[in-house]
């Protein structure tokens, strides 16, 4: 009932362009960016940084990473929002919608930007030679390209082996979980509550999870350390930008309010 009422308001329709943009970004990410061919960068067979084994069972597979970066923050946002605003359902739906929009736009933009950079850079992954399976007689001390590869694991796996920088797992997890951490800080106004250590620890947990996801990529030999560092920087930058598109800074007295909260007067009680 409250959801239907809110969706019928002009206040919700005001954000439809942002939702459409988010949908387009997700569509481009899944249908185009994830399948784009990377730059064919040359490499040497004697490069020890590319000689690691191909890990079959990843610690955090790609699908798991996407679920963690979307479902977990969305559930936390839902629980906190509807608990805090239990008596003002319409306002709760407004805060929830904006919070979810910010999260979705953060993840979608991050995914597209990350994939574009991956293809432009075209850096081989640490397990690239296992994906390549170079032909016998290929010189080990000279630069060669993928024309010498037999692709024992398949052409798609070989092509993905040239998409190391930046780490997608690192960028997506840090974008989603920094957004969530800032959202928790803002909703509970933690910069004004320095003694509530338990809440500060709660807000830090998402960043700990993001760090685990990022470091797992080095353990699986999917990325170099610089890849996860650059991915983390990219994700944090996008999260910071998108969060402040919809919410006041966490240090603000209005950190728990949506930007333009004066429009709440348009909401029915």
GUVEX-936441 format. One line per 2 residues: number of its first residue (from 1); their letters; for each residue x, y, z of N, C-alpha, C. Coordinates in Angstrom, 1 decimal, decimal comma. Layout:
NUM) a) X/Y/Z/X/Y/Z/X/Y/Z; ... .
//
This chain:
1) xx) 0,8/-1,2/0,0/0,0/0,0/0,0/0,9/1,3/0,0; 1,8/1,3/1,0/2,6/2,5/1,1/3,6/2,6/-0,2 .
3) xx) 4,0/1,4/-0,6/4,9/1,4/-1,8/4,2/1,9/-3,0; 2,9/1,4/-3,2/2,1/1,9/-4,4/1,9/3,4/-4,3 .
5) xx) 1,6/3,8/-3,1/1,3/5,3/-2,9/2,5/6,1/-3,3; 3,7/5,7/-2,8/4,9/6,4/-3,1/5,2/6,4/-4,6 .
7) xx) 5,1/5,2/-5,2/5,5/5,1/-6,6/4,6/6,0/-7,5; 3,4/6,4/-7,0/2,5/7,2/-7,8/2,8/8,7/-7,6 .
9) xx) 3,7/9,1/-6,8/4,0/10,5/-6,5/5,0/11,0/-7,5; 4,8/12,3/-7,8/5,8/13,0/-8,7/7,2/13,0/-8,1 .
11) xx) 7,3/12,9/-6,8/8,6/12,9/-6,1/9,4/11,7/-6,6; 8,7/10,5/-6,7/9,4/9,3/-7,2/9,7/9,5/-8,7 .
13) xx) 8,8/10,0/-9,5/9,0/10,1/-10,9/10,1/11,0/-11,3; 10,5/11,9/-10,3/11,6/12,8/-10,5/12,9/12,0/-10,7 .
15) xx) 13,0/10,9/-10,1/14,2/10,1/-10,2/14,2/9,0/-11,3; 13,1/9,0/-12,1/13,0/8,0/-13,1/14,2/8,1/-14,1 .
17) xx) 14,6/9,3/-14,5/15,8/9,4/-15,4/17,0/8,7/-14,9; 17,2/8,8/-13,6/18,4/8,2/-12,9/18,2/6,6/-13,0 .
19) xx) 17,0/6,2/-12,7/16,7/4,7/-12,8/16,9/4,2/-14,2; 16,5/5,0/-15,2/16,7/4,5/-16,6/18,2/4,5/-16,9 .
21) xx) 18,9/5,5/-16,5/20,3/5,5/-16,7/21,0/4,3/-16,1; 20,6/4,0/-14,9/21,1/2,8/-14,2/20,9/1,5/-15,0 .
23) xx) 19,6/1,4/-15,5/19,3/0,2/-16,3/20,1/0,1/-17,5; 20,3/1,3/-18,2/21,1/1,3/-19,4/22,6/0,9/-19,1 .
25) xx) 23,1/1,4/-18,0/24,5/1,0/-17,6/24,6/-0,5/-17,3; 23,6/-1,0/-16,6/23,7/-2,5/-16,3/23,6/-3,3/-17,6 .
27) xx) 22,7/-2,9/-18,5/22,5/-3,6/-19,7/23,8/-3,5/-20,5; 24,5/-2,4/-20,6/25,7/-2,3/-21,3/26,8/-3,1/-20,6 .
29) xx) 26,8/-3,1/-19,3/27,8/-3,9/-18,6/27,7/-5,4/-18,9; 26,5/-5,9/-18,8/26,3/-7,4/-19,0/26,3/-7,8/-20,4 .
31) xx) 25,8/-7,0/-21,3/25,7/-7,4/-22,7/26,8/-7,0/-23,6; 27,6/-5,9/-23,2/28,6/-5,4/-24,1/30,0/-5,4/-23,4 .
33) xx) 30,1/-4,7/-22,3/31,4/-4,5/-21,7/32,1/-5,8/-21,2; 31,3/-6,7/-20,7/31,8/-8,0/-20,2/32,3/-8,9/-21,3 .
35) xx) 31,9/-8,6/-22,6/32,3/-9,4/-23,7/33,2/-8,7/-24,7; 33,6/-7,5/-24,3/34,5/-6,8/-25,2/35,9/-7,4/-25,3 .
37) xx) 36,6/-7,3/-26,4/37,9/-7,9/-26,6/38,9/-6,9/-26,1; 39,9/-7,3/-25,3/40,9/-6,4/-24,8/42,0/-6,1/-25,8 .
39) xx) 42,8/-5,1/-25,5/44,0/-4,8/-26,3/44,9/-6,0/-26,3; 45,5/-6,4/-27,4/46,4/-7,5/-27,6/47,8/-7,1/-27,2 .
41) xx) 48,1/-7,1/-26,0/49,4/-6,7/-25,5/50,5/-7,8/-25,6; 51,7/-7,4/-26,0/52,7/-8,4/-26,2/53,3/-8,8/-24,8 .
43) xx) 53,9/-10,0/-24,8/54,4/-10,6/-23,5/55,6/-11,5/-23,8; 56,3/-11,9/-22,8/57,4/-12,8/-22,9/57,1/-14,1/-22,1 .
45) xx) 57,5/-15,2/-22,6/57,2/-16,5/-21,9/58,1/-16,6/-20,7; 59,2/-15,9/-20,7/60,1/-15,9/-19,5/59,7/-15,0/-18,4 .
47) xx) 58,6/-14,3/-18,5/58,1/-13,4/-17,5/57,5/-14,2/-16,4; 58,2/-14,2/-15,2/57,8/-15,1/-14,1/56,5/-14,6/-13,5 .
49) xx) 56,1/-13,4/-13,7/54,8/-12,9/-13,1/53,6/-13,4/-13,8; 53,8/-14,1/-15,0/52,7/-14,6/-15,7/52,7/-16,2/-15,7 .
51) xx) 53,5/-16,8/-14,8/53,7/-18,2/-14,9/52,9/-19,0/-13,8; 52,0/-18,3/-13,1/51,2/-18,9/-12,0/50,2/-19,9/-12,6 .
53) xx) 49,7/-20,9/-11,8/48,7/-21,8/-12,3/47,3/-21,2/-12,4; 46,5/-21,8/-13,2/45,1/-21,4/-13,4/44,3/-22,0/-12,3 .
55) xx) 43,7/-21,2/-11,4/42,8/-21,6/-10,3/41,4/-21,9/-10,8; 41,0/-23,2/-10,7/39,7/-23,6/-11,1/38,6/-23,1/-10,1 .
57) xx) 38,8/-23,4/-8,8/37,8/-23,1/-7,8/38,2/-21,8/-7,1; 37,7/-20,7/-7,6/38,0/-19,4/-7,1/37,4/-19,2/-5,7 .
59) xx) 38,1/-18,4/-4,8/37,6/-18,2/-3,5/36,3/-17,3/-3,6; 36,2/-16,4/-4,4/35,0/-15,5/-4,6/34,8/-15,5/-6,1 .
61) xx) 33,9/-16,4/-6,7/33,6/-16,3/-8,1/32,9/-15,0/-8,5; 32,9/-14,7/-9,8/32,3/-13,5/-10,2/30,9/-13,3/-9,8 .
63) xx) 30,1/-14,3/-9,9/28,6/-14,2/-9,6/28,5/-13,9/-8,1; 29,3/-14,6/-7,3/29,3/-14,4/-5,8/29,6/-13,0/-5,5 .
65) xx) 30,6/-12,4/-6,2/31,0/-11,0/-6,0/29,9/-10,1/-6,3; 29,2/-10,3/-7,4/28,1/-9,4/-7,7/26,9/-9,5/-6,7 .
67) xx) 26,7/-10,7/-6,2/25,6/-10,9/-5,2/26,0/-10,2/-3,9; 27,2/-10,3/-3,5/27,7/-9,7/-2,3/27,6/-8,2/-2,4 .
69) xx) 27,9/-7,7/-3,6/28,0/-6,2/-3,8/26,6/-5,6/-4,0; 25,6/-6,4/-4,2/24,3/-5,8/-4,5/23,2/-6,3/-3,4 .
71) xx) 23,1/-7,6/-3,2/22,1/-8,1/-2,3/22,4/-7,7/-0,9; 23,6/-7,9/-0,4/24,0/-7,6/1,0/23,8/-6,2/1,3 .
73) xx) 24,3/-5,2/0,6/24,0/-3,8/0,9/22,5/-3,4/0,8; 21,8/-4,0/-0,1/20,4/-3,7/-0,3/19,6/-4,2/0,9 .
75) xx) 20,0/-5,4/1,4/19,3/-5,9/2,6/19,6/-5,1/3,9; 20,8/-4,7/4,0/21,2/-3,8/5,2/20,4/-2,5/5,1 .
77) xx) 20,4/-1,9/3,9/19,7/-0,6/3,7/18,2/-0,8/4,0; 17,6/-1,9/3,6/16,2/-2,1/3,8/15,9/-2,3/5,3 .
79) xx) 16,7/-3,1/6,0/16,5/-3,3/7,4/16,6/-2,0/8,2; 17,7/-1,3/8,0/17,9/-0,1/8,8/16,9/1,0/8,4 .
81) xx) 16,6/1,2/7,2/15,6/2,2/6,8/14,2/2,0/7,4; 13,7/0,8/7,2/12,3/0,5/7,7/12,2/0,3/9,2 .
83) xx) 13,4/0,1/9,8/13,4/0,1/11,3/13,4/1,5/11,9; 14,2/2,4/11,2/14,3/3,8/11,7/13,1/4,6/11,4 .
85) xx) 12,4/4,3/10,3/11,3/5,1/9,9/10,0/4,3/9,9; 9,8/3,5/11,0/8,7/2,6/11,0/7,3/3,3/11,1 .
87) xx) 7,4/4,5/11,7/6,1/5,3/11,9/5,8/6,2/10,7; 6,7/6,4/9,8/6,5/7,2/8,6/6,8/6,4/7,4 .
89) xx) 5,9/5,6/7,0/6,2/4,6/5,9/6,5/5,3/4,6; 5,8/6,3/4,2/6,1/7,0/2,9/7,5/7,6/2,9 .
91) xx) 7,9/8,2/4,0/9,3/8,7/4,1/10,3/7,6/4,1; 10,0/6,4/4,7/10,9/5,3/4,7/11,1/4,8/3,2 .
93) xx) 10,0/4,7/2,5/10,1/4,3/1,1/10,9/5,3/0,2; 10,8/6,6/0,5/11,6/7,6/-0,2/13,1/7,4/0,1 .
95) xx) 13,4/7,2/1,4/14,8/7,0/1,7/15,4/5,7/1,2; 14,5/4,7/1,2/14,9/3,4/0,7/15,2/3,4/-0,8 .
97) xx) 14,3/4,1/-1,5/14,4/4,2/-3,0/15,6/5,0/-3,4; 15,9/6,1/-2,7/17,1/6,9/-3,0/18,4/6,1/-2,7 .
99) xx) 18,3/5,4/-1,5/19,5/4,7/-1,1/19,8/3,5/-2,1; 18,8/2,9/-2,5/18,9/1,8/-3,5/19,4/2,3/-4,8 .
101) xx) 18,8/3,4/-5,2/19,2/4,0/-6,5/20,7/4,4/-6,5; 21,2/5,0/-5,4/22,6/5,3/-5,3/23,5/4,1/-5,4 .
103) xx) 23,1/3,0/-4,7/23,8/1,8/-4,7/23,9/1,2/-6,1; 22,7/1,1/-6,8/22,6/0,6/-8,1/23,4/1,4/-9,1 .
105) xx) 23,4/2,7/-9,0/24,1/3,5/-10,0/25,6/3,4/-9,7; 26,0/3,3/-8,4/27,4/3,1/-8,1/28,0/1,8/-8,7 .
107) xx) 27,3/0,7/-8,5/27,8/-0,6/-9,0/27,8/-0,6/-10,5; 26,7/-0,1/-11,2/26,6/-0,1/-12,6/27,7/0,7/-13,3 .
109) xx) 27,9/1,9/-12,8/28,9/2,8/-13,3/30,3/2,2/-13,1; 30,5/1,7/-11,9/31,8/1,1/-11,6/32,1/-0,1/-12,6 .
111) xx) 31,1/-0,9/-12,8/31,3/-2,1/-13,7/31,7/-1,7/-15,1; 31,0/-0,7/-15,6/31,2/-0,2/-17,0/32,6/0,4/-17,1 .
113) xx) 32,9/1,3/-16,2/34,3/2,0/-16,2/35,4/1,0/-16,1; 35,2/0,0/-15,1/36,2/-1,0/-14,9/36,5/-1,8/-16,2 .
115) xx) 35,4/-2,3/-16,8/35,6/-3,1/-18,0/36,2/-2,3/-19,2; 35,9/-1,1/-19,3/36,5/-0,2/-20,3/38,0/-0,1/-20,1 .
117) xx) 38,4/0,1/-18,9/39,8/0,3/-18,5/40,5/-1,1/-18,7; 39,9/-2,2/-18,4/40,5/-3,5/-18,6/40,8/-3,7/-20,0 .
119) xx) 39,9/-3,3/-20,9/40,1/-3,5/-22,4/41,2/-2,6/-22,9; 41,2/-1,4/-22,4/42,2/-0,4/-22,9/43,6/-0,8/-22,4 .
121) xx) 43,7/-1,2/-21,2/45,1/-1,6/-20,6/45,6/-2,9/-21,2; 44,7/-3,9/-21,2/45,1/-5,2/-21,8/46,3/-5,9/-21,1 .
123) xx) 46,4/-5,8/-19,8/47,5/-6,4/-19,1/47,2/-7,9/-18,9; 48,2/-8,8/-19,1/48,0/-10,2/-18,8/47,9/-10,5/-17,3 .
125) xx) 47,0/-11,5/-17,0/46,9/-11,9/-15,6/48,1/-12,7/-15,2; 48,2/-12,9/-13,9/49,3/-13,8/-13,4/49,3/-15,2/-13,9 .
127) xx) 48,1/-15,7/-14,3/48,0/-17,1/-14,8/47,9/-17,1/-16,3; 48,4/-16,1/-17,0/48,1/-15,9/-18,4/48,8/-17,1/-19,2 .
129) xx) 50,0/-17,5/-18,9/50,6/-18,5/-19,7/49,9/-19,8/-19,6; 49,3/-20,1/-18,5/48,5/-21,3/-18,4/47,3/-21,3/-19,3 .
131) xx) 46,7/-20,1/-19,5/45,6/-19,9/-20,4/46,1/-19,9/-21,8; 47,3/-19,4/-22,0/47,8/-19,3/-23,4/48,2/-20,6/-24,0 .
133) xx) 49,0/-21,4/-23,2/49,5/-22,7/-23,7/50,3/-22,5/-25,0; 51,4/-21,8/-24,9/52,2/-21,4/-26,1/52,7/-22,6/-26,9 .
135) xx) 52,8/-22,4/-28,2/53,2/-23,5/-29,1/54,7/-23,8/-28,8; 55,0/-25,1/-29,1/56,4/-25,5/-29,0/57,3/-24,7/-29,9 .
137) xx) 58,5/-24,3/-29,4/59,4/-23,6/-30,2/59,3/-22,1/-30,2; 58,3/-21,6/-29,4/58,1/-20,2/-29,2/59,3/-19,6/-28,4 .
139) xx) 60,0/-18,6/-28,9/61,1/-18,0/-28,2/60,6/-17,5/-26,8; 61,4/-17,8/-25,8/61,0/-17,4/-24,4/61,5/-16,0/-24,1 .
141) xx) 62,5/-15,5/-24,8/63,2/-14,2/-24,4/62,8/-13,1/-25,4; 61,8/-13,3/-26,2/61,3/-12,3/-27,2/59,8/-12,0/-26,9 .
143) xx) 59,5/-10,7/-27,3/58,1/-10,4/-27,1/57,2/-11,1/-28,2; 56,1/-11,7/-27,8/55,2/-12,4/-28,7/53,8/-11,9/-28,3 .
145) xx) 52,8/-12,3/-29,1/51,4/-12,0/-28,8/50,6/-13,3/-28,8; 49,3/-13,1/-28,7/48,4/-14,3/-28,5/48,4/-15,2/-29,8 .
147) xx) 49,0/-14,8/-30,8/49,1/-15,7/-32,0/49,9/-17,0/-31,8; 50,7/-17,0/-30,7/51,5/-18,1/-30,4/50,7/-19,1/-29,4 .
149) xx) 49,5/-18,7/-29,0/48,8/-19,4/-28,0/47,9/-20,5/-28,6; 47,8/-21,6/-27,9/46,9/-22,7/-28,4/45,6/-22,7/-27,6 .
151) xx) 45,5/-21,9/-26,6/44,3/-21,7/-25,8/43,7/-23,0/-25,3; 44,4/-23,7/-24,5/43,9/-25,0/-24,0/42,6/-25,0/-23,2 .
153) xx) 42,4/-23,8/-22,6/41,2/-23,6/-21,8/40,0/-22,9/-22,6; 40,3/-22,6/-23,8/39,2/-22,0/-24,6/39,6/-20,5/-25,0 .
155) xx) 39,1/-20,0/-26,0/39,4/-18,7/-26,5/38,9/-17,6/-25,5; 37,7/-17,8/-25,0/37,1/-16,8/-24,0/38,0/-16,7/-22,8 .
157) xx) 38,5/-17,8/-22,3/39,4/-17,8/-21,1/40,7/-17,1/-21,5; 41,2/-17,4/-22,7/42,4/-16,7/-23,1/42,2/-15,2/-23,2 .
159) xx) 41,1/-14,8/-23,8/40,9/-13,3/-24,0/40,7/-12,7/-22,6; 40,0/-13,4/-21,7/39,9/-12,8/-20,3/41,2/-12,7/-19,6 .
161) xx) 42,2/-13,5/-20,0/43,5/-13,4/-19,4/44,2/-12,1/-19,7; 43,7/-11,3/-20,6/44,3/-10,0/-20,9/43,5/-8,9/-20,3 .
163) xx) 42,7/-9,2/-19,2/41,9/-8,2/-18,6/42,2/-8,1/-17,1; 43,5/-7,9/-16,8/43,9/-8,0/-15,4/43,8/-6,6/-14,7 .
165) xx) 44,0/-5,5/-15,4/44,1/-4,2/-14,7/42,9/-3,3/-15,2; 42,2/-2,7/-14,3/42,1/-3,0/-12,8/41,3/-4,2/-12,4 .
167) xx) 41,4/-4,6/-11,2/40,6/-5,7/-10,7/39,1/-5,4/-10,6; 38,3/-6,1/-11,3/36,8/-5,9/-11,2/36,3/-6,3/-9,9 .
169) xx) 36,7/-7,4/-9,3/36,3/-7,8/-8,0/36,6/-6,7/-7,0; 37,8/-6,1/-7,1/38,2/-5,1/-6,1/37,4/-3,8/-6,3 .
171) xx) 37,2/-3,4/-7,5/36,5/-2,1/-7,8/35,1/-2,2/-7,4; 34,4/-3,3/-7,8/33,0/-3,5/-7,5/32,7/-3,6/-6,0 .
173) xx) 33,5/-4,4/-5,3/33,3/-4,6/-3,9/33,6/-3,4/-3,1; 34,7/-2,6/-3,5/34,9/-1,4/-2,8/33,9/-0,3/-3,1 .
175) xx) 33,4/-0,3/-4,3/32,4/0,7/-4,6/31,1/0,5/-3,9; 30,7/-0,8/-3,8/29,4/-1,1/-3,1/29,6/-1,0/-1,6 .
177) xx) 30,7/-1,5/-1,1/30,8/-1,5/0,4/31,3/-0,2/1,0; 32,0/0,6/0,2/32,3/2,0/0,7/31,0/2,8/0,7 .
179) xx) 30,2/2,6/-0,3/28,9/3,3/-0,3/28,1/2,9/0,9; 28,0/1,6/1,2/27,3/1,1/2,3/27,9/1,6/3,6 .
181) xx) 29,2/1,7/3,8/29,8/2,2/5,0/29,5/3,6/5,2; 29,6/4,4/4,1/29,2/5,9/4,2/27,7/6,0/4,5 .
183) xx) 26,9/5,2/4,0/25,5/5,2/4,2/25,2/5,0/5,7; 25,8/4,0/6,3/25,6/3,6/7,7/26,1/4,8/8,5 .
185) xx) 27,3/5,3/8,2/27,8/6,5/9,0/26,8/7,7/8,9; 26,3/7,9/7,7/25,3/9,0/7,6/24,0/8,8/8,3 .
187) xx) 23,4/7,6/8,2/22,1/7,3/8,8/22,2/7,4/10,3; 23,3/6,9/10,9/23,4/6,9/12,3/24,2/8,1/12,9 .
189) xx) 24,6/9,0/11,9/25,3/10,3/12,3/26,5/9,9/13,2; 27,3/9,0/12,8/28,4/8,5/13,6/29,5/9,5/13,9 .
191) xx) 29,7/10,5/13,0/30,7/11,5/13,2/30,4/12,3/14,5; 29,1/12,3/14,9/28,7/13,0/16,1/28,5/12,1/17,3 .
193) xx) 28,9/10,8/17,1/28,7/9,8/18,2/30,0/9,0/18,3; 31,1/9,6/18,6/32,4/8,9/18,7/32,5/7,8/19,7 .
195) xx) 31,6/7,8/20,7/31,7/6,8/21,8/31,0/5,5/21,4; 30,1/5,6/20,4/29,4/4,4/20,0/30,3/3,5/19,2 .
197) xx) 31,2/2,8/19,8/32,2/2,0/19,1/31,6/0,9/18,3; 30,5/0,3/18,9/29,9/-0,8/18,2/29,4/-0,4/16,8 .
199) xx) 28,8/0,8/16,7/28,3/1,3/15,5/29,4/1,6/14,5; 30,5/2,1/15,0/31,7/2,4/14,1/32,2/1,1/13,6 .
201) xx) 32,3/0,0/14,4/32,7/-1,3/13,9/31,8/-1,8/12,9; 30,5/-1,6/13,1/29,5/-2,1/12,2/29,7/-1,4/10,8 .
203) xx) 30,0/-0,2/10,8/30,2/0,6/9,6/31,5/0,2/8,9; 32,4/-0,3/9,7/33,7/-0,7/9,1/33,7/-2,1/8,5 .
205) xx) 32,7/-3,0/8,9/32,6/-4,3/8,4/32,5/-4,4/6,9; 31,8/-3,6/6,2/31,7/-3,7/4,8/33,1/-3,5/4,1 .
207) xx) 33,9/-2,6/4,7/35,2/-2,4/4,1/36,1/-3,6/4,3; 35,9/-4,3/5,4/36,7/-5,5/5,7/36,3/-6,6/4,7 .
209) xx) 35,0/-6,7/4,4/34,6/-7,7/3,4/35,1/-7,4/2,0; 35,1/-6,1/1,7/35,7/-5,6/0,4/37,2/-6,0/0,3 .
211) xx) 37,9/-5,8/1,4/39,3/-6,1/1,4/39,5/-7,6/1,2; 38,7/-8,4/1,8/38,8/-9,9/1,6/38,6/-10,3/0,2 .
213) xx) 37,6/-9,7/-0,4/37,2/-10,0/-1,8/38,4/-9,6/-2,7; 39,0/-8,5/-2,5/40,1/-8,0/-3,3/41,3/-8,8/-3,1 .
215) xx) 41,7/-9,2/-1,9/42,9/-10,0/-1,7/42,7/-11,4/-2,2; 41,5/-11,9/-2,2/41,3/-13,3/-2,7/41,7/-13,4/-4,2 .
217) xx) 41,7/-12,3/-4,9/42,1/-12,3/-6,3/43,6/-12,5/-6,5; 44,4/-12,0/-5,5/45,8/-12,3/-5,5/46,1/-13,7/-5,1 .
219) xx) 45,3/-14,2/-4,2/45,5/-15,6/-3,7/45,1/-16,6/-4,8; 44,2/-16,2/-5,7/43,8/-17,1/-6,8/44,6/-16,9/-8,0 .
221) xx) 45,6/-16,0/-7,9/46,5/-15,6/-9,1/45,7/-15,1/-10,3; 44,6/-14,4/-10,0/43,8/-13,7/-11,0/44,3/-12,3/-11,3 .
223) xx) 45,0/-11,7/-10,3/45,4/-10,3/-10,4/46,8/-10,1/-9,7; 47,4/-9,1/-10,2/48,6/-8,6/-9,5/48,2/-7,6/-8,4 .
225) xx) 49,1/-7,4/-7,5/48,7/-6,5/-6,4/48,3/-5,1/-6,8; 49,0/-4,6/-7,8/48,7/-3,3/-8,3/47,3/-3,2/-8,9 .
227) xx) 46,8/-4,4/-9,4/45,4/-4,4/-10,0/44,4/-4,2/-8,9; 44,5/-4,9/-7,8/43,5/-4,7/-6,8/43,6/-3,4/-6,1 .
229) xx) 44,8/-2,8/-6,1/45,0/-1,4/-5,5/44,3/-0,4/-6,4; 44,5/-0,5/-7,7/43,9/0,4/-8,6/42,4/0,2/-8,7 .
231) xx) 42,0/-1,0/-8,6/40,5/-1,3/-8,5/39,9/-0,7/-7,3; 40,6/-0,8/-6,2/40,0/-0,3/-4,9/39,9/1,2/-5,0 .
233) xx) 40,9/1,9/-5,6/40,9/3,3/-5,7/39,8/3,8/-6,6; 39,6/3,0/-7,7/38,5/3,4/-8,7/37,2/3,2/-8,0 .
235) xx) 37,0/2,0/-7,3/35,7/1,8/-6,7/35,4/2,8/-5,6; 36,4/3,2/-4,8/36,1/4,2/-3,7/35,8/5,5/-4,3 .
237) xx) 36,5/5,9/-5,4/36,2/7,2/-6,1/34,7/7,3/-6,6; 34,3/6,2/-7,2/32,9/6,2/-7,7/31,9/6,2/-6,6 .
239) xx) 32,2/5,4/-5,6/31,3/5,3/-4,4/31,1/6,7/-3,8; 32,3/7,3/-3,6/32,2/8,7/-2,9/31,4/9,7/-3,8 .
241) xx) 31,7/9,6/-5,1/31,0/10,6/-6,0/29,5/10,3/-6,0; 29,1/9,0/-6,1/27,6/8,7/-6,2/26,9/8,9/-4,9 .
243) xx) 27,6/8,6/-3,8/26,9/8,8/-2,5/26,6/10,3/-2,3; 27,5/11,2/-2,7/27,2/12,6/-2,5/26,3/13,2/-3,5 .
245) xx) 25,9/12,4/-4,5/24,9/12,8/-5,4/23,5/12,8/-4,8; 23,4/12,0/-3,8/22,0/11,8/-3,2/22,0/12,1/-1,7 .
247) xx) 23,1/12,1/-1,0/23,1/12,4/0,4/24,1/13,5/0,8; 23,7/14,1/2,0/24,6/15,1/2,6/25,9/14,4/3,0 .
249) xx) 27,0/15,1/3,1/28,3/14,5/3,6/28,1/13,9/5,0; 28,8/12,9/5,4/28,7/12,2/6,6/29,0/13,1/7,8 .
251) xx) 29,7/14,1/7,6/30,1/15,1/8,7/29,0/16,1/8,9; 28,0/16,1/8,0/26,9/17,1/8,1/25,9/16,8/9,2 .
253) xx) 25,3/17,9/9,7/24,2/17,7/10,6/23,0/17,0/10,0; 22,9/17,0/8,7/21,8/16,4/7,9/22,3/15,1/7,2 .
255) xx) 23,3/14,5/7,7/23,9/13,3/7,0/22,9/12,2/6,9; 21,9/12,2/7,7/20,9/11,1/7,6/19,7/11,4/6,7 .
257) xx) 19,8/12,6/6,1/18,7/13,0/5,2/19,2/13,0/3,7; 18,2/12,7/2,8/18,4/12,7/1,4/18,6/14,2/1,0 .
259) xx) 19,4/14,4/0,0/19,6/15,8/-0,6/18,2/16,2/-1,1; 17,8/17,4/-0,8/16,5/17,8/-1,2/15,4/17,3/-0,3 .
261) xx) 15,7/17,1/0,9/14,8/16,5/1,9/13,6/17,5/2,1; 13,8/18,7/1,7/12,7/19,7/1,9/11,4/19,2/1,1 .
263) xx) 11,7/18,4/0,1/10,6/17,9/-0,7/9,8/16,9/0,0; 10,2/16,4/1,2/9,4/15,4/1,9/8,1/16,0/2,3 .
265) xx) 7,9/17,3/2,2/6,6/17,8/2,6/5,5/17,4/1,5; 6,0/16,9/0,4/5,1/16,3/-0,6/4,6/14,9/-0,3 .
267) xx) 5,2/14,3/0,7/4,9/12,9/1,0/3,7/12,9/1,9; 2,8/11,9/1,7/1,6/11,8/2,6/2,1/11,1/3,8 .
269) x) 1,5/11,4/4,9/1,9/10,8/6,2/1,5/9,3/6,2 .
//
